[in-house]
Amino acid sequence: MQRDELERWIEREGRWEFSRSGGPGGQNVNKVNTRATLRLPLNRLPVSAQQLQTARQRLANRLTGEAELIVHASEARGQRANRDHARRRALELLCASLARRKRRTATQPTRSSVERRITAKKHRARHKRYRRPPEPGA
């Protein structure tokens, strides 16, 4: 799913809630609902079942029991700016959860790294050997 399609889906399916924000804000902080909360029903995401399953696994700690993705934003003092922050963050989360992970390329350790490891092990063994009490007869 393309980024612009996801943006349109967020606009179409997202449900907004606003509440009073904490932090600085002067006289307005106790009167104006500037904190934006965006709720997205992940089950309605127009992707394949496998992509949906992957997204649900990757976003598991952010989902409610009804599989809603919840994104809060209260960085700015204004409601519009917080809406933009929440929308942008939700888009980034969804894009990251739907992106294909790169397959790891198996590599061999370099000769120098193996030599460094062996040298360090020998040094450590020698250090420990010097801690032992002297052997009788030696």
MARRORO-874066 format. One record per residue: residue number from 1; residue in one letter; x, y, z of N, C-alpha, C in turn. Coordinates in pm, whole numbers. Atoms other than C-alpha are relative to their C-alpha. Layout:
BEGIN
<kolfi pos="NUM" code="A" n_X="X" n_Y="Y" n_Z="Z" ca_X="X" ca_Y="Y" ca_Z="Z" c_X="X" c_Y="Y" c_Z="Z"/>
...
END
This chain:
BEGIN
<kolfi pos="1" code="M" n_X="84" n_Y="-117" n_Z="0" ca_X="0" ca_Y="0" ca_Z="0" c_X="89" c_Y="124" c_Z="0"/>
<kolfi pos="2" code="Q" n_X="-82" n_Y="-120" n_Z="14" ca_X="140" ca_Y="338" ca_Z="-102" c_X="-26" c_Y="98" c_Z="114"/>
<kolfi pos="3" code="R" n_X="7" n_Y="-98" n_Z="-108" ca_X="206" ca_Y="621" ca_Z="142" c_X="-121" c_Y="93" c_Z="-14"/>
<kolfi pos="4" code="D" n_X="112" n_Y="-92" n_Z="20" ca_X="-53" ca_Y="855" ca_Z="-15" c_X="-134" c_Y="-72" c_Z="20"/>
<kolfi pos="5" code="E" n_X="122" n_Y="77" n_Z="-25" ca_X="-316" ca_Y="577" ca_Z="-4" c_X="-23" c_Y="-13" c_Z="150"/>
<kolfi pos="6" code="L" n_X="12" n_Y="9" n_Z="-146" ca_X="-243" ca_Y="532" ca_Z="366" c_X="-47" c_Y="132" c_Z="60"/>
<kolfi pos="7" code="E" n_X="43" n_Y="-132" n_Z="-49" ca_X="-281" ca_Y="906" ca_Z="422" c_X="-149" c_Y="19" c_Z="-20"/>
<kolfi pos="8" code="R" n_X="144" n_Y="-13" n_Z="27" ca_X="-623" ca_Y="902" ca_Z="256" c_X="-80" c_Y="-92" c_Z="91"/>
<kolfi pos="9" code="W" n_X="70" n_Y="94" n_Z="-87" ca_X="-723" ca_Y="595" ca_Z="458" c_X="-8" c_Y="54" c_Z="143"/>
<kolfi pos="10" code="I" n_X="-1" n_Y="-59" n_Z="-135" ca_X="-621" ca_Y="769" ca_Z="783" c_X="-104" c_Y="110" c_Z="9"/>
<kolfi pos="11" code="E" n_X="99" n_Y="-108" n_Z="1" ca_X="-832" ca_Y="1072" ca_Z="690" c_X="-142" c_Y="-54" c_Z="-1"/>
<kolfi pos="12" code="R" n_X="134" n_Y="56" n_Z="17" ca_X="-1129" ca_Y="855" ca_Z="595" c_X="-45" c_Y="-79" c_Z="124"/>
<kolfi pos="13" code="E" n_X="38" n_Y="94" n_Z="-105" ca_X="-1124" ca_Y="598" ca_Z="877" c_X="32" c_Y="48" c_Z="142"/>
<kolfi pos="14" code="G" n_X="-43" n_Y="-45" n_Z="-132" ca_X="-960" ca_Y="788" ca_Z="1163" c_X="-110" c_Y="71" c_Z="77"/>
<kolfi pos="15" code="R" n_X="96" n_Y="-67" n_Z="-88" ca_X="-1166" ca_Y="906" ca_Z="1459" c_X="80" c_Y="86" c_Z="98"/>
<kolfi pos="16" code="W" n_X="-75" n_Y="-94" n_Z="-83" ca_X="-1045" ca_Y="1212" ca_Z="1646" c_X="-69" c_Y="21" c_Z="134"/>
<kolfi pos="17" code="E" n_X="47" n_Y="-39" n_Z="-131" ca_X="-1080" ca_Y="1287" ca_Z="2016" c_X="96" c_Y="107" c_Z="51"/>
<kolfi pos="18" code="F" n_X="-84" n_Y="-107" n_Z="-52" ca_X="-954" ca_Y="1596" ca_Z="2193" c_X="-22" c_Y="12" c_Z="150"/>
<kolfi pos="19" code="S" n_X="8" n_Y="-13" n_Z="-145" ca_X="-875" ca_Y="1647" ca_Z="2559" c_X="98" c_Y="106" c_Z="45"/>
<kolfi pos="20" code="R" n_X="-91" n_Y="-101" n_Z="-53" ca_X="-689" ca_Y="1884" ca_Z="2785" c_X="140" c_Y="-57" c_Z="8"/>
<kolfi pos="21" code="S" n_X="-139" n_Y="42" n_Z="5" ca_X="-317" ca_Y="1864" ca_Z="2745" c_X="72" c_Y="41" c_Z="128"/>
<kolfi pos="22" code="G" n_X="-83" n_Y="-38" n_Z="-113" ca_X="-62" ca_Y="1865" ca_Z="3025" c_X="112" c_Y="90" c_Z="-46"/>
<kolfi pos="23" code="G" n_X="-116" n_Y="-79" n_Z="36" ca_X="251" ca_Y="2074" ca_Z="3034" c_X="-29" c_Y="148" c_Z="-9"/>
<kolfi pos="24" code="P" n_X="14" n_Y="-145" n_Z="6" ca_X="303" ca_Y="2443" ca_Z="2963" c_X="-111" c_Y="43" c_Z="-94"/>
<kolfi pos="25" code="G" n_X="105" n_Y="-50" n_Z="87" ca_X="32" ca_Y="2650" ca_Z="2808" c_X="-61" c_Y="128" c_Z="54"/>
<kolfi pos="26" code="G" n_X="52" n_Y="-123" n_Z="-57" ca_X="-34" ca_Y="2943" ca_Z="3034" c_X="-144" c_Y="-12" c_Z="41"/>
<kolfi pos="27" code="Q" n_X="139" n_Y="-2" n_Z="-44" ca_X="-394" ca_Y="3037" ca_Z="3095" c_X="-86" c_Y="-97" c_Z="-80"/>
<kolfi pos="28" code="N" n_X="81" n_Y="86" n_Z="85" ca_X="-521" ca_Y="2823" ca_Z="2808" c_X="0" c_Y="-146" c_Z="41"/>
<kolfi pos="29" code="V" n_X="-19" n_Y="143" n_Z="-22" ca_X="-395" ca_Y="2490" ca_Z="2941" c_X="-117" c_Y="-66" c_Z="71"/>
<kolfi pos="30" code="N" n_X="111" n_Y="59" n_Z="-74" ca_X="-692" ca_Y="2437" ca_Z="3172" c_X="-135" c_Y="21" c_Z="-67"/>
<kolfi pos="31" code="K" n_X="127" n_Y="-32" n_Z="64" ca_X="-956" ca_Y="2558" ca_Z="2928" c_X="-18" c_Y="-63" c_Z="-137"/>
<kolfi pos="32" code="V" n_X="10" n_Y="37" n_Z="141" ca_X="-874" ca_Y="2438" ca_Z="2579" c_X="44" c_Y="-146" c_Z="-20"/>
<kolfi pos="33" code="N" n_X="-32" n_Y="139" n_Z="30" ca_X="-876" ca_Y="2079" ca_Z="2451" c_X="96" c_Y="-5" c_Z="-119"/>
<kolfi pos="34" code="T" n_X="-98" n_Y="-4" n_Z="109" ca_X="-552" ca_Y="2075" ca_Z="2252" c_X="66" c_Y="-135" c_Z="-25"/>
<kolfi pos="35" code="R" n_X="-60" n_Y="132" n_Z="21" ca_X="-434" ca_Y="1716" ca_Z="2300" c_X="-84" c_Y="-77" c_Z="-100"/>
<kolfi pos="36" code="A" n_X="71" n_Y="74" n_Z="105" ca_X="-524" ca_Y="1516" ca_Z="1989" c_X="26" c_Y="-149" c_Z="16"/>
<kolfi pos="37" code="T" n_X="-9" n_Y="146" n_Z="-4" ca_X="-595" ca_Y="1143" ca_Z="1999" c_X="-64" c_Y="-53" c_Z="-127"/>
<kolfi pos="38" code="L" n_X="49" n_Y="59" n_Z="124" ca_X="-632" ca_Y="955" ca_Z="1672" c_X="-20" c_Y="-149" c_Z="21"/>
<kolfi pos="39" code="R" n_X="32" n_Y="143" n_Z="-12" ca_X="-804" ca_Y="615" ca_Z="1674" c_X="-23" c_Y="-56" c_Z="-140"/>
<kolfi pos="40" code="L" n_X="10" n_Y="61" n_Z="132" ca_X="-760" ca_Y="395" ca_Z="1367" c_X="-37" c_Y="-148" c_Z="14"/>
<kolfi pos="41" code="P" n_X="38" n_Y="142" n_Z="-6" ca_X="-946" ca_Y="63" ca_Z="1325" c_X="88" c_Y="-81" c_Z="-95"/>
<kolfi pos="42" code="L" n_X="-97" n_Y="72" n_Z="82" ca_X="-665" ca_Y="-160" ca_Z="1203" c_X="-64" c_Y="-111" c_Z="-82"/>
<kolfi pos="43" code="N" n_X="66" n_Y="109" n_Z="74" ca_X="-907" ca_Y="-434" ca_Z="1095" c_X="-57" c_Y="47" c_Z="-133"/>
<kolfi pos="44" code="R" n_X="55" n_Y="-53" n_Z="126" ca_X="-1040" ca_Y="-204" ca_Z="821" c_X="108" c_Y="47" c_Z="-96"/>
<kolfi pos="45" code="L" n_X="-111" n_Y="-39" n_Z="86" ca_X="-696" ca_Y="-145" ca_Z="673" c_X="-8" c_Y="-81" c_Z="-130"/>
<kolfi pos="46" code="P" n_X="18" n_Y="71" n_Z="127" ca_X="-725" ca_Y="-230" ca_Z="299" c_X="129" c_Y="-65" c_Z="-51"/>
<kolfi pos="47" code="V" n_X="-119" n_Y="75" n_Z="40" ca_X="-433" ca_Y="-474" ca_Z="278" c_X="-33" c_Y="-149" c_Z="8"/>
<kolfi pos="48" code="S" n_X="22" n_Y="145" n_Z="-4" ca_X="-395" ca_Y="-850" ca_Z="244" c_X="-3" c_Y="-49" c_Z="145"/>
<kolfi pos="49" code="A" n_X="12" n_Y="57" n_Z="-135" ca_X="-464" ca_Y="-1075" ca_Z="543" c_X="138" c_Y="-18" c_Z="63"/>
<kolfi pos="50" code="Q" n_X="-134" n_Y="21" n_Z="-54" ca_X="-95" ca_Y="-1154" ca_Z="580" c_X="64" c_Y="132" c_Z="42"/>
<kolfi pos="51" code="Q" n_X="-53" n_Y="-131" n_Z="-37" ca_X="5" ca_Y="-786" ca_Z="578" c_X="-67" c_Y="52" c_Z="127"/>
<kolfi pos="52" code="L" n_X="74" n_Y="-44" n_Z="-119" ca_X="-267" ca_Y="-712" ca_Z="833" c_X="52" c_Y="-73" c_Z="124"/>
<kolfi pos="53" code="Q" n_X="-52" n_Y="79" n_Z="-112" ca_X="-140" ca_Y="-993" ca_Z="1057" c_X="137" c_Y="51" c_Z="42"/>
<kolfi pos="54" code="T" n_X="-133" n_Y="-52" n_Z="-29" ca_X="216" ca_Y="-860" ca_Z="1030" c_X="-9" c_Y="135" c_Z="70"/>
<kolfi pos="55" code="A" n_X="18" n_Y="-132" n_Z="-61" ca_X="102" ca_Y="-506" ca_Z="1111" c_X="-50" c_Y="-13" c_Z="143"/>
<kolfi pos="56" code="R" n_X="53" n_Y="20" n_Z="-135" ca_X="-95" ca_Y="-630" ca_Z="1412" c_X="108" c_Y="-49" c_Z="95"/>
<kolfi pos="57" code="Q" n_X="-109" n_Y="50" n_Z="-85" ca_X="210" ca_Y="-815" ca_Z="1544" c_X="99" c_Y="112" c_Z="32"/>
<kolfi pos="58" code="R" n_X="-99" n_Y="-106" n_Z="-21" ca_X="442" ca_Y="-518" ca_Z="1496" c_X="-53" c_Y="115" c_Z="84"/>
<kolfi pos="59" code="L" n_X="60" n_Y="-110" n_Z="-76" ca_X="198" ca_Y="-272" ca_Z="1653" c_X="-74" c_Y="-50" c_Z="124"/>
<kolfi pos="60" code="A" n_X="78" n_Y="63" n_Z="-107" ca_X="71" ca_Y="-508" ca_Z="1926" c_X="-6" c_Y="83" c_Z="127"/>
<kolfi pos="61" code="N" n_X="-1" n_Y="-75" n_Z="-125" ca_X="176" ca_Y="-287" ca_Z="2217" c_X="-74" c_Y="134" c_Z="-11"/>
<kolfi pos="62" code="R" n_X="72" n_Y="-126" n_Z="18" ca_X="-13" ca_Y="10" ca_Z="2070" c_X="-147" c_Y="-21" c_Z="-32"/>
<kolfi pos="63" code="L" n_X="138" n_Y="29" n_Z="39" ca_X="-343" ca_Y="-165" ca_Z="1992" c_X="-89" c_Y="-23" c_Z="121"/>
<kolfi pos="64" code="T" n_X="98" n_Y="29" n_Z="-103" ca_X="-657" ca_Y="-180" ca_Z="2202" c_X="-55" c_Y="-140" c_Z="-23"/>
<kolfi pos="65" code="G" n_X="62" n_Y="130" n_Z="16" ca_X="-865" ca_Y="-493" ca_Z="2248" c_X="-79" c_Y="-13" c_Z="-128"/>
<kolfi pos="66" code="E" n_X="77" n_Y="0" n_Z="125" ca_X="-1073" ca_Y="-395" ca_Z="1944" c_X="90" c_Y="23" c_Z="-121"/>
<kolfi pos="67" code="A" n_X="-99" n_Y="-18" n_Z="107" ca_X="-755" ca_Y="-372" ca_Z="1732" c_X="-2" c_Y="142" c_Z="-56"/>
<kolfi pos="68" code="E" n_X="-8" n_Y="-140" n_Z="40" ca_X="-759" ca_Y="8" ca_Z="1724" c_X="140" c_Y="52" c_Z="33"/>
<kolfi pos="69" code="L" n_X="-128" n_Y="-65" n_Z="-22" ca_X="-430" ca_Y="190" ca_Z="1682" c_X="-29" c_Y="137" c_Z="58"/>
<kolfi pos="70" code="I" n_X="24" n_Y="-128" n_Z="-65" ca_X="-421" ca_Y="487" ca_Z="1918" c_X="130" c_Y="80" c_Z="0"/>
<kolfi pos="71" code="V" n_X="-116" n_Y="-89" n_Z="5" ca_X="-185" ca_Y="779" ca_Z="1863" c_X="-38" c_Y="132" c_Z="67"/>
<kolfi pos="72" code="H" n_X="24" n_Y="-126" n_Z="-71" ca_X="-168" ca_Y="1077" ca_Z="2101" c_X="103" c_Y="102" c_Z="-44"/>
<kolfi pos="73" code="A" n_X="-95" n_Y="-108" n_Z="25" ca_X="-8" ca_Y="1414" ca_Z="2034" c_X="-37" c_Y="119" c_Z="85"/>
<kolfi pos="74" code="S" n_X="25" n_Y="-119" n_Z="-82" ca_X="25" ca_Y="1700" ca_Z="2279" c_X="124" c_Y="88" c_Z="7"/>
<kolfi pos="75" code="E" n_X="-124" n_Y="-77" n_Z="-1" ca_X="360" ca_Y="1854" ca_Z="2185" c_X="-25" c_Y="149" c_Z="-20"/>
<kolfi pos="76" code="A" n_X="24" n_Y="-140" n_Z="34" ca_X="217" ca_Y="2175" ca_Z="2043" c_X="-109" c_Y="59" c_Z="90"/>
<kolfi pos="77" code="R" n_X="103" n_Y="-66" n_Z="-81" ca_X="-7" ca_Y="2432" ca_Z="2209" c_X="-134" c_Y="9" c_Z="-72"/>
<kolfi pos="78" code="G" n_X="124" n_Y="-12" n_Z="76" ca_X="-264" ca_Y="2429" ca_Z="1930" c_X="-53" c_Y="-135" c_Z="-44"/>
<kolfi pos="79" code="Q" n_X="64" n_Y="125" n_Z="40" ca_X="-513" ca_Y="2161" ca_Z="1832" c_X="39" c_Y="-42" c_Z="-141"/>
<kolfi pos="80" code="R" n_X="-31" n_Y="32" n_Z="140" ca_X="-439" ca_Y="2182" ca_Z="1459" c_X="141" c_Y="-60" c_Z="-12"/>
<kolfi pos="81" code="A" n_X="-137" n_Y="52" n_Z="5" ca_X="-65" ca_Y="2131" ca_Z="1511" c_X="8" c_Y="-140" c_Z="60"/>
<kolfi pos="82" code="N" n_X="0" n_Y="134" n_Z="-62" ca_X="-130" ca_Y="1834" ca_Z="1741" c_X="-68" c_Y="-102" c_Z="-91"/>
<kolfi pos="83" code="R" n_X="63" n_Y="91" n_Z="98" ca_X="-364" ca_Y="1684" ca_Z="1480" c_X="102" c_Y="-41" c_Z="-106"/>
<kolfi pos="84" code="D" n_X="-101" n_Y="29" n_Z="102" ca_X="-86" ca_Y="1712" ca_Z="1224" c_X="108" c_Y="-95" c_Z="53"/>
<kolfi pos="85" code="H" n_X="-100" n_Y="88" n_Z="-62" ca_X="165" ca_Y="1553" ca_Z="1465" c_X="-54" c_Y="-143" c_Z="10"/>
<kolfi pos="86" code="A" n_X="59" n_Y="133" n_Z="-17" ca_X="-70" ca_Y="1262" ca_Z="1539" c_X="-17" c_Y="-70" c_Z="-135"/>
<kolfi pos="87" code="R" n_X="21" n_Y="57" n_Z="133" ca_X="-154" ca_Y="1209" ca_Z="1171" c_X="134" c_Y="-47" c_Z="-58"/>
<kolfi pos="88" code="R" n_X="-132" n_Y="34" n_Z="52" ca_X="214" ca_Y="1212" ca_Z="1075" c_X="58" c_Y="-123" c_Z="72"/>
<kolfi pos="89" code="R" n_X="-52" n_Y="113" n_Z="-78" ca_X="308" ca_Y="973" ca_Z="1358" c_X="-72" c_Y="-130" c_Z="-36"/>
<kolfi pos="90" code="A" n_X="77" n_Y="120" n_Z="38" ca_X="26" ca_Y="731" ca_Z="1267" c_X="45" c_Y="-49" c_Z="-137"/>
<kolfi pos="91" code="L" n_X="-45" n_Y="37" n_Z="134" ca_X="139" ca_Y="737" ca_Z="904" c_X="136" c_Y="-70" c_Z="7"/>
<kolfi pos="92" code="E" n_X="-132" n_Y="61" n_Z="-13" ca_X="499" ca_Y="660" ca_Z="1003" c_X="-10" c_Y="-139" c_Z="63"/>
<kolfi pos="93" code="L" n_X="18" n_Y="131" n_Z="-64" ca_X="387" ca_Y="377" ca_Z="1232" c_X="-55" c_Y="-103" c_Z="-98"/>
<kolfi pos="94" code="L" n_X="61" n_Y="93" n_Z="95" ca_X="169" ca_Y="221" ca_Z="964" c_X="96" c_Y="-37" c_Z="-112"/>
<kolfi pos="95" code="C" n_X="-97" n_Y="28" n_Z="107" ca_X="435" ca_Y="255" ca_Z="693" c_X="108" c_Y="-96" c_Z="50"/>
<kolfi pos="96" code="A" n_X="-105" n_Y="87" n_Z="-55" ca_X="696" ca_Y="97" ca_Z="920" c_X="-53" c_Y="-141" c_Z="25"/>
<kolfi pos="97" code="S" n_X="54" n_Y="133" n_Z="-30" ca_X="464" ca_Y="-188" ca_Z="1018" c_X="-31" c_Y="-79" c_Z="-126"/>
<kolfi pos="98" code="L" n_X="33" n_Y="68" n_Z="125" ca_X="374" ca_Y="-267" ca_Z="656" c_X="122" c_Y="-22" c_Z="-89"/>
<kolfi pos="99" code="A" n_X="-120" n_Y="11" n_Z="83" ca_X="728" ca_Y="-235" ca_Z="517" c_X="59" c_Y="-140" c_Z="11"/>
<kolfi pos="100" code="R" n_X="-66" n_Y="131" n_Z="1" ca_X="903" ca_Y="-554" ca_Z="415" c_X="137" c_Y="14" c_Z="65"/>
<kolfi pos="101" code="R" n_X="-131" n_Y="-3" n_Z="-65" ca_X="1202" ca_Y="-629" ca_Z="631" c_X="105" c_Y="-55" c_Z="-96"/>
<kolfi pos="102" code="K" n_X="-108" n_Y="48" n_Z="85" ca_X="1533" ca_Y="-672" ca_Z="453" c_X="52" c_Y="-132" c_Z="53"/>
<kolfi pos="103" code="R" n_X="-52" n_Y="131" n_Z="-38" ca_X="1662" ca_Y="-1026" ca_Z="454" c_X="148" c_Y="17" c_Z="38"/>
<kolfi pos="104" code="R" n_X="-137" n_Y="-11" n_Z="-46" ca_X="1985" ca_Y="-1059" ca_Z="648" c_X="91" c_Y="-83" c_Z="-89"/>
<kolfi pos="105" code="T" n_X="-98" n_Y="71" n_Z="81" ca_X="2286" ca_Y="-1152" ca_Z="439" c_X="103" c_Y="-63" c_Z="93"/>
<kolfi pos="106" code="A" n_X="-96" n_Y="70" n_Z="-86" ca_X="2497" ca_Y="-1416" ca_Z="611" c_X="141" c_Y="33" c_Z="-45"/>
<kolfi pos="107" code="T" n_X="-139" n_Y="-32" n_Z="32" ca_X="2863" ca_Y="-1317" ca_Z="629" c_X="92" c_Y="-80" c_Z="91"/>
<kolfi pos="108" code="Q" n_X="-101" n_Y="68" n_Z="-80" ca_X="3180" ca_Y="-1479" ca_Z="757" c_X="79" c_Y="106" c_Z="76"/>
<kolfi pos="109" code="P" n_X="-83" n_Y="-98" n_Z="-71" ca_X="3388" ca_Y="-1308" ca_Z="1025" c_X="134" c_Y="16" c_Z="-73"/>
<kolfi pos="110" code="T" n_X="-127" n_Y="-24" n_Z="68" ca_X="3703" ca_Y="-1149" ca_Z="887" c_X="113" c_Y="-70" c_Z="76"/>
<kolfi pos="111" code="R" n_X="-113" n_Y="68" n_Z="-63" ca_X="4039" ca_Y="-1310" ca_Z="955" c_X="52" c_Y="82" c_Z="118"/>
<kolfi pos="112" code="S" n_X="-53" n_Y="-84" n_Z="-109" ca_X="4151" ca_Y="-1013" ca_Z="1165" c_X="-92" c_Y="-3" c_Z="122"/>
<kolfi pos="113" code="S" n_X="90" n_Y="4" n_Z="-116" ca_X="3837" ca_Y="-1025" ca_Z="1382" c_X="12" c_Y="-133" c_Z="74"/>
<kolfi pos="114" code="V" n_X="-20" n_Y="131" n_Z="-64" ca_X="3890" ca_Y="-1398" ca_Z="1446" c_X="130" c_Y="3" c_Z="80"/>
<kolfi pos="115" code="E" n_X="-129" n_Y="-8" n_Z="-70" ca_X="4255" ca_Y="-1332" ca_Z="1536" c_X="-10" c_Y="86" c_Z="125"/>
<kolfi pos="116" code="R" n_X="20" n_Y="-86" n_Z="-117" ca_X="4154" ca_Y="-1048" ca_Z="1770" c_X="-71" c_Y="-76" c_Z="112"/>
<kolfi pos="117" code="R" n_X="77" n_Y="76" n_Z="-99" ca_X="3903" ca_Y="-1276" ca_Z="1944" c_X="88" c_Y="-106" c_Z="66"/>
<kolfi pos="118" code="I" n_X="-86" n_Y="105" n_Z="-54" ca_X="4155" ca_Y="-1560" ca_Z="1985" c_X="108" c_Y="61" c_Z="91"/>
<kolfi pos="119" code="T" n_X="-102" n_Y="-66" n_Z="-81" ca_X="4423" ca_Y="-1321" ca_Z="2113" c_X="-58" c_Y="45" c_Z="133"/>
<kolfi pos="120" code="A" n_X="65" n_Y="-44" n_Z="-123" ca_X="4181" ca_Y="-1176" ca_Z="2368" c_X="-28" c_Y="-118" c_Z="92"/>
<kolfi pos="121" code="K" n_X="28" n_Y="119" n_Z="-80" ca_X="4083" ca_Y="-1525" ca_Z="2484" c_X="129" c_Y="-52" c_Z="65"/>
<kolfi pos="122" code="K" n_X="-127" n_Y="48" n_Z="-54" ca_X="4448" ca_Y="-1626" ca_Z="2527" c_X="50" c_Y="92" c_Z="111"/>
<kolfi pos="123" code="H" n_X="-41" n_Y="-98" n_Z="-101" ca_X="4521" ca_Y="-1306" ca_Z="2718" c_X="-79" c_Y="-21" c_Z="129"/>
<kolfi pos="124" code="R" n_X="88" n_Y="22" n_Z="-115" ca_X="4225" ca_Y="-1368" ca_Z="2950" c_X="37" c_Y="-131" c_Z="72"/>
<kolfi pos="125" code="A" n_X="-38" n_Y="129" n_Z="-59" ca_X="4328" ca_Y="-1734" ca_Z="3004" c_X="132" c_Y="13" c_Z="77"/>
<kolfi pos="126" code="R" n_X="-129" n_Y="-21" n_Z="-66" ca_X="4686" ca_Y="-1629" ca_Z="3087" c_X="-20" c_Y="77" c_Z="129"/>
<kolfi pos="127" code="H" n_X="30" n_Y="-83" n_Z="-117" ca_X="4555" ca_Y="-1367" ca_Z="3329" c_X="-60" c_Y="-86" c_Z="112"/>
<kolfi pos="128" code="K" n_X="63" n_Y="86" n_Z="-100" ca_X="4340" ca_Y="-1626" ca_Z="3507" c_X="98" c_Y="-106" c_Z="52"/>
<kolfi pos="129" code="R" n_X="-97" n_Y="102" n_Z="-40" ca_X="4623" ca_Y="-1882" ca_Z="3510" c_X="94" c_Y="58" c_Z="106"/>
<kolfi pos="130" code="Y" n_X="-89" n_Y="-63" n_Z="-98" ca_X="4842" ca_Y="-1633" ca_Z="3703" c_X="-67" c_Y="17" c_Z="136"/>
<kolfi pos="131" code="R" n_X="71" n_Y="-13" n_Z="-128" ca_X="4574" ca_Y="-1610" ca_Z="3973" c_X="8" c_Y="-129" c_Z="82"/>
<kolfi pos="132" code="R" n_X="-1" n_Y="129" n_Z="-70" ca_X="4606" ca_Y="-1981" ca_Z="4060" c_X="120" c_Y="-6" c_Z="95"/>
<kolfi pos="133" code="P" n_X="-117" n_Y="21" n_Z="-87" ca_X="4827" ca_Y="-2088" ca_Z="4347" c_X="104" c_Y="-84" c_Z="-74"/>
<kolfi pos="134" code="P" n_X="-103" n_Y="76" n_Z="71" ca_X="5159" ca_Y="-2233" ca_Z="4234" c_X="-17" c_Y="-150" c_Z="24"/>
<kolfi pos="135" code="E" n_X="12" n_Y="145" n_Z="-11" ca_X="5158" ca_Y="-2606" ca_Z="4166" c_X="117" c_Y="-53" c_Z="82"/>
<kolfi pos="136" code="P" n_X="-112" n_Y="55" n_Z="-79" ca_X="5360" ca_Y="-2817" ca_Z="4411" c_X="100" c_Y="-72" c_Z="-91"/>
<kolfi pos="137" code="G" n_X="-105" n_Y="63" n_Z="79" ca_X="5691" ca_Y="-2930" ca_Z="4269" c_X="36" c_Y="78" c_Z="-125"/>
<kolfi pos="138" code="A" n_X="-33" n_Y="-76" n_Z="120" ca_X="5699" ca_Y="-2664" ca_Z="4002" c_X="76" c_Y="125" c_Z="32"/>
END
